[in-house]
Amino acid sequence: MFAALQSVRLSFATQPVVVATQAIAKGDTIARGMVELRDIPFDESLRGAIHTIDDAVGAIAQVDIGKNNAVMASMARASPTVPQGHTSVEVRLASAADGLLPGDRVTLSGAVATGSGAPDGSGMPDAVDADGNPPATRLSTLSSDALLTTKPSKDAQGNAVAVFAMPPEEAAIVLHAQEYSAVIATVNRRP
């Protein structure tokens, strides 16, 4: 009898679940109008759902979330904040930025040509060496642990740009390097 009553009780029990009111693309920041709280019949599979609007708003979608889908905690993570002692700079990327998500920790590298220095003092090597050969290149680490703070976008020229937080010294190096070299982002880790 107890088991029968328990199953009847569970069939009427509900739980609050955050549901997408529109499609949310991977990498988008979830805004208040994109989700709503609904009472849904209790289901064990929804234990991992987000249960309050405040926990969802401001989070970044880690996957595409369809309209009317429950928002699971694994589908969104908190928006990153700039750590104390760091600054944020916009970086023009030569590497593909589509797979980058806010909160990713990346290494920013630049191509550095080896060989003779530029006669104009720009720091860029001559186009060719004395034998007519182009200079060799190598990657140089500009920032070893930059934090991506926003979803990458395109600038007016169609270049991929993203805002990264890093120590000021590294930010100055990255800003200078991107004037002369392609900047490449490599994901170190995801939160």
mmCIF file of the C-alpha atoms, coordinates in Angstrom:
data_MODEL
# 
_entry.id   MODEL 
# 
loop_
_atom_site.group_PDB 
_atom_site.id 
_atom_site.type_symbol 
_atom_site.label_atom_id 
_atom_site.label_alt_id 
_atom_site.label_comp_id 
_atom_site.label_asym_id 
_atom_site.label_entity_id 
_atom_site.label_seq_id 
_atom_site.pdbx_PDB_ins_code 
_atom_site.Cartn_x 
_atom_site.Cartn_y 
_atom_site.Cartn_z 
_atom_site.occupancy 
_atom_site.B_iso_or_equiv 
_atom_site.pdbx_formal_charge 
_atom_site.auth_seq_id 
_atom_site.auth_comp_id 
_atom_site.auth_asym_id 
_atom_site.auth_atom_id 
_atom_site.pdbx_PDB_model_num 
ATOM 1   C CA . MET A 1 1   ? 0.000  0.000  0.000   1.00 0.00 ? 1   MET A CA 1 
ATOM 2   C CA . PHE A 1 2   ? 2.832  2.396  0.932   1.00 0.00 ? 2   PHE A CA 1 
ATOM 3   C CA . ALA A 1 3   ? 4.574  1.766  -2.420  1.00 0.00 ? 3   ALA A CA 1 
ATOM 4   C CA . ALA A 1 4   ? 1.328  2.467  -4.290  1.00 0.00 ? 4   ALA A CA 1 
ATOM 5   C CA . LEU A 1 5   ? 0.780  5.725  -2.393  1.00 0.00 ? 5   LEU A CA 1 
ATOM 6   C CA . GLN A 1 6   ? 4.399  6.721  -2.964  1.00 0.00 ? 6   GLN A CA 1 
ATOM 7   C CA . SER A 1 7   ? 4.085  6.192  -6.719  1.00 0.00 ? 7   SER A CA 1 
ATOM 8   C CA . VAL A 1 8   ? 0.835  8.208  -6.829  1.00 0.00 ? 8   VAL A CA 1 
ATOM 9   C CA . ARG A 1 9   ? 2.504  11.015 -4.866  1.00 0.00 ? 9   ARG A CA 1 
ATOM 10  C CA . LEU A 1 10  ? 5.493  11.063 -7.229  1.00 0.00 ? 10  LEU A CA 1 
ATOM 11  C CA . SER A 1 11  ? 3.206  11.169 -10.253 1.00 0.00 ? 11  SER A CA 1 
ATOM 12  C CA . PHE A 1 12  ? 1.886  14.547 -8.998  1.00 0.00 ? 12  PHE A CA 1 
ATOM 13  C CA . ALA A 1 13  ? 5.163  15.934 -7.649  1.00 0.00 ? 13  ALA A CA 1 
ATOM 14  C CA . THR A 1 14  ? 6.744  18.711 -9.656  1.00 0.00 ? 14  THR A CA 1 
ATOM 15  C CA . GLN A 1 15  ? 10.071 20.450 -9.610  1.00 0.00 ? 15  GLN A CA 1 
ATOM 16  C CA . PRO A 1 16  ? 11.135 23.902 -10.855 1.00 0.00 ? 16  PRO A CA 1 
ATOM 17  C CA . VAL A 1 17  ? 13.350 23.628 -13.953 1.00 0.00 ? 17  VAL A CA 1 
ATOM 18  C CA . VAL A 1 18  ? 14.885 26.375 -16.077 1.00 0.00 ? 18  VAL A CA 1 
ATOM 19  C CA . VAL A 1 19  ? 13.779 25.954 -19.707 1.00 0.00 ? 19  VAL A CA 1 
ATOM 20  C CA . ALA A 1 20  ? 15.027 27.784 -22.810 1.00 0.00 ? 20  ALA A CA 1 
ATOM 21  C CA . THR A 1 21  ? 12.334 30.017 -24.340 1.00 0.00 ? 21  THR A CA 1 
ATOM 22  C CA . GLN A 1 22  ? 14.364 30.286 -27.555 1.00 0.00 ? 22  GLN A CA 1 
ATOM 23  C CA . ALA A 1 23  ? 17.262 28.485 -29.179 1.00 0.00 ? 23  ALA A CA 1 
ATOM 24  C CA . ILE A 1 24  ? 20.546 29.400 -27.458 1.00 0.00 ? 24  ILE A CA 1 
ATOM 25  C CA . ALA A 1 25  ? 23.753 28.963 -29.453 1.00 0.00 ? 25  ALA A CA 1 
ATOM 26  C CA . LYS A 1 26  ? 26.915 27.462 -27.988 1.00 0.00 ? 26  LYS A CA 1 
ATOM 27  C CA . GLY A 1 27  ? 29.043 30.283 -26.569 1.00 0.00 ? 27  GLY A CA 1 
ATOM 28  C CA . ASP A 1 28  ? 26.134 32.711 -26.050 1.00 0.00 ? 28  ASP A CA 1 
ATOM 29  C CA . THR A 1 29  ? 25.639 34.343 -22.677 1.00 0.00 ? 29  THR A CA 1 
ATOM 30  C CA . ILE A 1 30  ? 22.217 33.401 -21.313 1.00 0.00 ? 30  ILE A CA 1 
ATOM 31  C CA . ALA A 1 31  ? 20.058 36.490 -20.754 1.00 0.00 ? 31  ALA A CA 1 
ATOM 32  C CA . ARG A 1 32  ? 16.935 36.730 -18.585 1.00 0.00 ? 32  ARG A CA 1 
ATOM 33  C CA . GLY A 1 33  ? 14.523 36.698 -21.565 1.00 0.00 ? 33  GLY A CA 1 
ATOM 34  C CA . MET A 1 34  ? 16.075 33.535 -23.000 1.00 0.00 ? 34  MET A CA 1 
ATOM 35  C CA . VAL A 1 35  ? 14.908 31.260 -20.169 1.00 0.00 ? 35  VAL A CA 1 
ATOM 36  C CA . GLU A 1 36  ? 11.979 30.803 -17.829 1.00 0.00 ? 36  GLU A CA 1 
ATOM 37  C CA . LEU A 1 37  ? 11.218 28.724 -14.777 1.00 0.00 ? 37  LEU A CA 1 
ATOM 38  C CA . ARG A 1 38  ? 8.638  25.979 -15.260 1.00 0.00 ? 38  ARG A CA 1 
ATOM 39  C CA . ASP A 1 39  ? 7.145  23.436 -12.879 1.00 0.00 ? 39  ASP A CA 1 
ATOM 40  C CA . ILE A 1 40  ? 7.758  20.069 -14.513 1.00 0.00 ? 40  ILE A CA 1 
ATOM 41  C CA . PRO A 1 41  ? 6.636  16.667 -13.252 1.00 0.00 ? 41  PRO A CA 1 
ATOM 42  C CA . PHE A 1 42  ? 9.346  15.126 -11.114 1.00 0.00 ? 42  PHE A CA 1 
ATOM 43  C CA . ASP A 1 43  ? 11.789 13.036 -13.131 1.00 0.00 ? 43  ASP A CA 1 
ATOM 44  C CA . GLU A 1 44  ? 15.060 11.663 -11.796 1.00 0.00 ? 44  GLU A CA 1 
ATOM 45  C CA . SER A 1 45  ? 16.791 12.598 -15.069 1.00 0.00 ? 45  SER A CA 1 
ATOM 46  C CA . LEU A 1 46  ? 16.226 16.298 -14.271 1.00 0.00 ? 46  LEU A CA 1 
ATOM 47  C CA . ARG A 1 47  ? 18.261 16.259 -11.054 1.00 0.00 ? 47  ARG A CA 1 
ATOM 48  C CA . GLY A 1 48  ? 21.128 17.896 -12.971 1.00 0.00 ? 48  GLY A CA 1 
ATOM 49  C CA . ALA A 1 49  ? 18.915 20.691 -14.303 1.00 0.00 ? 49  ALA A CA 1 
ATOM 50  C CA . ILE A 1 50  ? 19.323 24.312 -13.291 1.00 0.00 ? 50  ILE A CA 1 
ATOM 51  C CA . HIS A 1 51  ? 16.504 25.074 -10.831 1.00 0.00 ? 51  HIS A CA 1 
ATOM 52  C CA . THR A 1 52  ? 16.634 28.879 -10.488 1.00 0.00 ? 52  THR A CA 1 
ATOM 53  C CA . ILE A 1 53  ? 16.676 31.660 -13.084 1.00 0.00 ? 53  ILE A CA 1 
ATOM 54  C CA . ASP A 1 54  ? 19.521 33.436 -11.275 1.00 0.00 ? 54  ASP A CA 1 
ATOM 55  C CA . ASP A 1 55  ? 21.754 30.369 -11.690 1.00 0.00 ? 55  ASP A CA 1 
ATOM 56  C CA . ALA A 1 56  ? 21.200 30.412 -15.465 1.00 0.00 ? 56  ALA A CA 1 
ATOM 57  C CA . VAL A 1 57  ? 21.298 34.134 -16.265 1.00 0.00 ? 57  VAL A CA 1 
ATOM 58  C CA . GLY A 1 58  ? 24.829 35.254 -17.129 1.00 0.00 ? 58  GLY A CA 1 
ATOM 59  C CA . ALA A 1 59  ? 26.068 31.707 -17.708 1.00 0.00 ? 59  ALA A CA 1 
ATOM 60  C CA . ILE A 1 60  ? 27.642 30.773 -21.022 1.00 0.00 ? 60  ILE A CA 1 
ATOM 61  C CA . ALA A 1 61  ? 26.085 27.989 -23.111 1.00 0.00 ? 61  ALA A CA 1 
ATOM 62  C CA . GLN A 1 62  ? 28.565 25.142 -23.561 1.00 0.00 ? 62  GLN A CA 1 
ATOM 63  C CA . VAL A 1 63  ? 26.389 23.458 -26.203 1.00 0.00 ? 63  VAL A CA 1 
ATOM 64  C CA . ASP A 1 64  ? 23.523 24.497 -28.446 1.00 0.00 ? 64  ASP A CA 1 
ATOM 65  C CA . ILE A 1 65  ? 20.349 24.499 -26.344 1.00 0.00 ? 65  ILE A CA 1 
ATOM 66  C CA . GLY A 1 66  ? 17.071 24.019 -28.193 1.00 0.00 ? 66  GLY A CA 1 
ATOM 67  C CA . LYS A 1 67  ? 13.896 25.973 -27.556 1.00 0.00 ? 67  LYS A CA 1 
ATOM 68  C CA . ASN A 1 68  ? 11.823 24.372 -24.745 1.00 0.00 ? 68  ASN A CA 1 
ATOM 69  C CA . ASN A 1 69  ? 14.756 22.220 -23.595 1.00 0.00 ? 69  ASN A CA 1 
ATOM 70  C CA . ALA A 1 70  ? 15.562 21.983 -19.912 1.00 0.00 ? 70  ALA A CA 1 
ATOM 71  C CA . VAL A 1 71  ? 18.848 23.714 -19.168 1.00 0.00 ? 71  VAL A CA 1 
ATOM 72  C CA . MET A 1 72  ? 21.141 21.238 -17.449 1.00 0.00 ? 72  MET A CA 1 
ATOM 73  C CA . ALA A 1 73  ? 24.020 22.430 -15.254 1.00 0.00 ? 73  ALA A CA 1 
ATOM 74  C CA . SER A 1 74  ? 26.483 20.768 -17.641 1.00 0.00 ? 74  SER A CA 1 
ATOM 75  C CA . MET A 1 75  ? 25.114 22.889 -20.522 1.00 0.00 ? 75  MET A CA 1 
ATOM 76  C CA . ALA A 1 76  ? 26.177 26.259 -19.059 1.00 0.00 ? 76  ALA A CA 1 
ATOM 77  C CA . ARG A 1 77  ? 28.953 27.649 -16.926 1.00 0.00 ? 77  ARG A CA 1 
ATOM 78  C CA . ALA A 1 78  ? 29.535 30.928 -15.151 1.00 0.00 ? 78  ALA A CA 1 
ATOM 79  C CA . SER A 1 79  ? 30.852 33.871 -17.116 1.00 0.00 ? 79  SER A CA 1 
ATOM 80  C CA . PRO A 1 80  ? 34.548 34.426 -16.397 1.00 0.00 ? 80  PRO A CA 1 
ATOM 81  C CA . THR A 1 81  ? 35.698 37.504 -14.531 1.00 0.00 ? 81  THR A CA 1 
ATOM 82  C CA . VAL A 1 82  ? 39.027 39.259 -14.943 1.00 0.00 ? 82  VAL A CA 1 
ATOM 83  C CA . PRO A 1 83  ? 41.350 38.082 -12.149 1.00 0.00 ? 83  PRO A CA 1 
ATOM 84  C CA . GLN A 1 84  ? 42.886 40.687 -9.857  1.00 0.00 ? 84  GLN A CA 1 
ATOM 85  C CA . GLY A 1 85  ? 46.168 42.002 -11.256 1.00 0.00 ? 85  GLY A CA 1 
ATOM 86  C CA . HIS A 1 86  ? 45.151 41.215 -14.846 1.00 0.00 ? 86  HIS A CA 1 
ATOM 87  C CA . THR A 1 87  ? 43.919 43.387 -17.677 1.00 0.00 ? 87  THR A CA 1 
ATOM 88  C CA . SER A 1 88  ? 41.718 42.615 -20.682 1.00 0.00 ? 88  SER A CA 1 
ATOM 89  C CA . VAL A 1 89  ? 42.810 43.230 -24.256 1.00 0.00 ? 89  VAL A CA 1 
ATOM 90  C CA . GLU A 1 90  ? 41.212 42.562 -27.610 1.00 0.00 ? 90  GLU A CA 1 
ATOM 91  C CA . VAL A 1 91  ? 43.366 40.226 -29.688 1.00 0.00 ? 91  VAL A CA 1 
ATOM 92  C CA . ARG A 1 92  ? 43.155 39.668 -33.435 1.00 0.00 ? 92  ARG A CA 1 
ATOM 93  C CA . LEU A 1 93  ? 43.567 35.930 -34.017 1.00 0.00 ? 93  LEU A CA 1 
ATOM 94  C CA . ALA A 1 94  ? 45.014 34.139 -37.020 1.00 0.00 ? 94  ALA A CA 1 
ATOM 95  C CA . SER A 1 95  ? 43.803 30.772 -35.715 1.00 0.00 ? 95  SER A CA 1 
ATOM 96  C CA . ALA A 1 96  ? 40.193 29.637 -35.965 1.00 0.00 ? 96  ALA A CA 1 
ATOM 97  C CA . ALA A 1 97  ? 38.208 31.015 -33.035 1.00 0.00 ? 97  ALA A CA 1 
ATOM 98  C CA . ASP A 1 98  ? 34.948 29.092 -33.516 1.00 0.00 ? 98  ASP A CA 1 
ATOM 99  C CA . GLY A 1 99  ? 35.849 26.414 -30.963 1.00 0.00 ? 99  GLY A CA 1 
ATOM 100 C CA . LEU A 1 100 ? 36.867 28.868 -28.244 1.00 0.00 ? 100 LEU A CA 1 
ATOM 101 C CA . LEU A 1 101 ? 34.471 29.428 -25.353 1.00 0.00 ? 101 LEU A CA 1 
ATOM 102 C CA . PRO A 1 102 ? 34.550 32.090 -22.641 1.00 0.00 ? 102 PRO A CA 1 
ATOM 103 C CA . GLY A 1 103 ? 36.403 30.694 -19.653 1.00 0.00 ? 103 GLY A CA 1 
ATOM 104 C CA . ASP A 1 104 ? 38.932 28.768 -21.773 1.00 0.00 ? 104 ASP A CA 1 
ATOM 105 C CA . ARG A 1 105 ? 42.567 29.152 -20.710 1.00 0.00 ? 105 ARG A CA 1 
ATOM 106 C CA . VAL A 1 106 ? 44.797 29.480 -23.767 1.00 0.00 ? 106 VAL A CA 1 
ATOM 107 C CA . THR A 1 107 ? 48.392 29.990 -24.819 1.00 0.00 ? 107 THR A CA 1 
ATOM 108 C CA . LEU A 1 108 ? 48.774 32.915 -27.216 1.00 0.00 ? 108 LEU A CA 1 
ATOM 109 C CA . SER A 1 109 ? 51.711 32.487 -29.601 1.00 0.00 ? 109 SER A CA 1 
ATOM 110 C CA . GLY A 1 110 ? 53.145 34.582 -32.391 1.00 0.00 ? 110 GLY A CA 1 
ATOM 111 C CA . ALA A 1 111 ? 55.263 33.675 -35.385 1.00 0.00 ? 111 ALA A CA 1 
ATOM 112 C CA . VAL A 1 112 ? 58.746 35.120 -35.036 1.00 0.00 ? 112 VAL A CA 1 
ATOM 113 C CA . ALA A 1 113 ? 61.138 35.208 -37.976 1.00 0.00 ? 113 ALA A CA 1 
ATOM 114 C CA . THR A 1 114 ? 64.733 34.314 -37.216 1.00 0.00 ? 114 THR A CA 1 
ATOM 115 C CA . GLY A 1 115 ? 67.666 35.815 -39.015 1.00 0.00 ? 115 GLY A CA 1 
ATOM 116 C CA . SER A 1 116 ? 68.899 39.326 -39.560 1.00 0.00 ? 116 SER A CA 1 
ATOM 117 C CA . GLY A 1 117 ? 67.061 42.272 -38.046 1.00 0.00 ? 117 GLY A CA 1 
ATOM 118 C CA . ALA A 1 118 ? 65.200 44.853 -40.038 1.00 0.00 ? 118 ALA A CA 1 
ATOM 119 C CA . PRO A 1 119 ? 67.235 47.856 -41.042 1.00 0.00 ? 119 PRO A CA 1 
ATOM 120 C CA . ASP A 1 120 ? 64.357 50.206 -40.202 1.00 0.00 ? 120 ASP A CA 1 
ATOM 121 C CA . GLY A 1 121 ? 64.387 49.229 -36.504 1.00 0.00 ? 121 GLY A CA 1 
ATOM 122 C CA . SER A 1 122 ? 60.830 47.820 -36.571 1.00 0.00 ? 122 SER A CA 1 
ATOM 123 C CA . GLY A 1 123 ? 61.943 44.543 -35.049 1.00 0.00 ? 123 GLY A CA 1 
ATOM 124 C CA . MET A 1 124 ? 60.776 42.658 -38.123 1.00 0.00 ? 124 MET A CA 1 
ATOM 125 C CA . PRO A 1 125 ? 63.460 40.780 -40.049 1.00 0.00 ? 125 PRO A CA 1 
ATOM 126 C CA . ASP A 1 126 ? 64.413 41.493 -43.653 1.00 0.00 ? 126 ASP A CA 1 
ATOM 127 C CA . ALA A 1 127 ? 62.193 39.817 -46.250 1.00 0.00 ? 127 ALA A CA 1 
ATOM 128 C CA . VAL A 1 128 ? 65.160 37.723 -47.436 1.00 0.00 ? 128 VAL A CA 1 
ATOM 129 C CA . ASP A 1 129 ? 68.653 36.948 -46.184 1.00 0.00 ? 129 ASP A CA 1 
ATOM 130 C CA . ALA A 1 130 ? 71.929 37.698 -48.013 1.00 0.00 ? 130 ALA A CA 1 
ATOM 131 C CA . ASP A 1 131 ? 71.475 34.535 -50.119 1.00 0.00 ? 131 ASP A CA 1 
ATOM 132 C CA . GLY A 1 132 ? 67.935 35.511 -51.164 1.00 0.00 ? 132 GLY A CA 1 
ATOM 133 C CA . ASN A 1 133 ? 66.226 32.993 -48.823 1.00 0.00 ? 133 ASN A CA 1 
ATOM 134 C CA . PRO A 1 134 ? 63.227 34.009 -46.713 1.00 0.00 ? 134 PRO A CA 1 
ATOM 135 C CA . PRO A 1 135 ? 63.892 33.939 -42.962 1.00 0.00 ? 135 PRO A CA 1 
ATOM 136 C CA . ALA A 1 136 ? 62.968 30.870 -40.931 1.00 0.00 ? 136 ALA A CA 1 
ATOM 137 C CA . THR A 1 137 ? 60.105 31.240 -38.461 1.00 0.00 ? 137 THR A CA 1 
ATOM 138 C CA . ARG A 1 138 ? 59.331 29.783 -35.061 1.00 0.00 ? 138 ARG A CA 1 
ATOM 139 C CA . LEU A 1 139 ? 56.490 30.179 -32.602 1.00 0.00 ? 139 LEU A CA 1 
ATOM 140 C CA . SER A 1 140 ? 57.106 32.310 -29.566 1.00 0.00 ? 140 SER A CA 1 
ATOM 141 C CA . THR A 1 141 ? 54.831 32.238 -26.507 1.00 0.00 ? 141 THR A CA 1 
ATOM 142 C CA . LEU A 1 142 ? 53.295 35.654 -25.893 1.00 0.00 ? 142 LEU A CA 1 
ATOM 143 C CA . SER A 1 143 ? 51.013 34.650 -22.999 1.00 0.00 ? 143 SER A CA 1 
ATOM 144 C CA . SER A 1 144 ? 51.033 31.181 -21.456 1.00 0.00 ? 144 SER A CA 1 
ATOM 145 C CA . ASP A 1 145 ? 47.698 31.326 -19.612 1.00 0.00 ? 145 ASP A CA 1 
ATOM 146 C CA . ALA A 1 146 ? 45.333 33.933 -21.084 1.00 0.00 ? 146 ALA A CA 1 
ATOM 147 C CA . LEU A 1 147 ? 41.679 33.736 -19.997 1.00 0.00 ? 147 LEU A CA 1 
ATOM 148 C CA . LEU A 1 148 ? 39.073 34.156 -22.739 1.00 0.00 ? 148 LEU A CA 1 
ATOM 149 C CA . THR A 1 149 ? 36.442 36.507 -21.284 1.00 0.00 ? 149 THR A CA 1 
ATOM 150 C CA . THR A 1 150 ? 34.003 36.920 -24.194 1.00 0.00 ? 150 THR A CA 1 
ATOM 151 C CA . LYS A 1 151 ? 32.765 34.925 -27.147 1.00 0.00 ? 151 LYS A CA 1 
ATOM 152 C CA . PRO A 1 152 ? 35.042 35.542 -30.174 1.00 0.00 ? 152 PRO A CA 1 
ATOM 153 C CA . SER A 1 153 ? 33.586 37.728 -32.925 1.00 0.00 ? 153 SER A CA 1 
ATOM 154 C CA . LYS A 1 154 ? 34.589 39.282 -36.257 1.00 0.00 ? 154 LYS A CA 1 
ATOM 155 C CA . ASP A 1 155 ? 35.893 42.827 -36.670 1.00 0.00 ? 155 ASP A CA 1 
ATOM 156 C CA . ALA A 1 156 ? 34.994 45.149 -39.566 1.00 0.00 ? 156 ALA A CA 1 
ATOM 157 C CA . GLN A 1 157 ? 37.667 43.525 -41.748 1.00 0.00 ? 157 GLN A CA 1 
ATOM 158 C CA . GLY A 1 158 ? 36.371 40.012 -41.025 1.00 0.00 ? 158 GLY A CA 1 
ATOM 159 C CA . ASN A 1 159 ? 39.225 39.055 -38.677 1.00 0.00 ? 159 ASN A CA 1 
ATOM 160 C CA . ALA A 1 160 ? 38.529 36.868 -35.651 1.00 0.00 ? 160 ALA A CA 1 
ATOM 161 C CA . VAL A 1 161 ? 38.895 38.910 -32.465 1.00 0.00 ? 161 VAL A CA 1 
ATOM 162 C CA . ALA A 1 162 ? 38.525 37.917 -28.838 1.00 0.00 ? 162 ALA A CA 1 
ATOM 163 C CA . VAL A 1 163 ? 39.044 39.551 -25.462 1.00 0.00 ? 163 VAL A CA 1 
ATOM 164 C CA . PHE A 1 164 ? 41.549 37.871 -23.154 1.00 0.00 ? 164 PHE A CA 1 
ATOM 165 C CA . ALA A 1 165 ? 42.558 38.630 -19.565 1.00 0.00 ? 165 ALA A CA 1 
ATOM 166 C CA . MET A 1 166 ? 46.260 38.357 -18.741 1.00 0.00 ? 166 MET A CA 1 
ATOM 167 C CA . PRO A 1 167 ? 48.956 40.115 -16.715 1.00 0.00 ? 167 PRO A CA 1 
ATOM 168 C CA . PRO A 1 168 ? 49.675 43.638 -18.034 1.00 0.00 ? 168 PRO A CA 1 
ATOM 169 C CA . GLU A 1 169 ? 53.226 42.741 -19.108 1.00 0.00 ? 169 GLU A CA 1 
ATOM 170 C CA . GLU A 1 170 ? 51.934 39.922 -21.308 1.00 0.00 ? 170 GLU A CA 1 
ATOM 171 C CA . ALA A 1 171 ? 49.141 42.150 -22.648 1.00 0.00 ? 171 ALA A CA 1 
ATOM 172 C CA . ALA A 1 172 ? 51.718 44.680 -23.832 1.00 0.00 ? 172 ALA A CA 1 
ATOM 173 C CA . ILE A 1 173 ? 53.691 41.929 -25.580 1.00 0.00 ? 173 ILE A CA 1 
ATOM 174 C CA . VAL A 1 174 ? 50.545 40.563 -27.283 1.00 0.00 ? 174 VAL A CA 1 
ATOM 175 C CA . LEU A 1 175 ? 49.401 44.009 -28.429 1.00 0.00 ? 175 LEU A CA 1 
ATOM 176 C CA . HIS A 1 176 ? 52.818 44.770 -29.905 1.00 0.00 ? 176 HIS A CA 1 
ATOM 177 C CA . ALA A 1 177 ? 53.208 41.331 -31.500 1.00 0.00 ? 177 ALA A CA 1 
ATOM 178 C CA . GLN A 1 178 ? 49.844 41.411 -33.276 1.00 0.00 ? 178 GLN A CA 1 
ATOM 179 C CA . GLU A 1 179 ? 50.979 44.496 -35.211 1.00 0.00 ? 179 GLU A CA 1 
ATOM 180 C CA . TYR A 1 180 ? 53.731 42.452 -36.907 1.00 0.00 ? 180 TYR A CA 1 
ATOM 181 C CA . SER A 1 181 ? 52.756 38.825 -36.534 1.00 0.00 ? 181 SER A CA 1 
ATOM 182 C CA . ALA A 1 182 ? 49.861 36.412 -36.593 1.00 0.00 ? 182 ALA A CA 1 
ATOM 183 C CA . VAL A 1 183 ? 48.588 35.494 -33.106 1.00 0.00 ? 183 VAL A CA 1 
ATOM 184 C CA . ILE A 1 184 ? 47.512 31.894 -32.574 1.00 0.00 ? 184 ILE A CA 1 
ATOM 185 C CA . ALA A 1 185 ? 45.419 30.655 -29.646 1.00 0.00 ? 185 ALA A CA 1 
ATOM 186 C CA . THR A 1 186 ? 45.852 27.096 -28.342 1.00 0.00 ? 186 THR A CA 1 
ATOM 187 C CA . VAL A 1 187 ? 43.475 25.836 -25.643 1.00 0.00 ? 187 VAL A CA 1 
ATOM 188 C CA . ASN A 1 188 ? 45.309 24.786 -22.458 1.00 0.00 ? 188 ASN A CA 1 
ATOM 189 C CA . ARG A 1 189 ? 42.234 23.731 -20.459 1.00 0.00 ? 189 ARG A CA 1 
ATOM 190 C CA . ARG A 1 190 ? 38.555 24.239 -20.032 1.00 0.00 ? 190 ARG A CA 1 
ATOM 191 C CA . PRO A 1 191 ? 36.945 24.869 -16.633 1.00 0.00 ? 191 PRO A CA 1 
# 
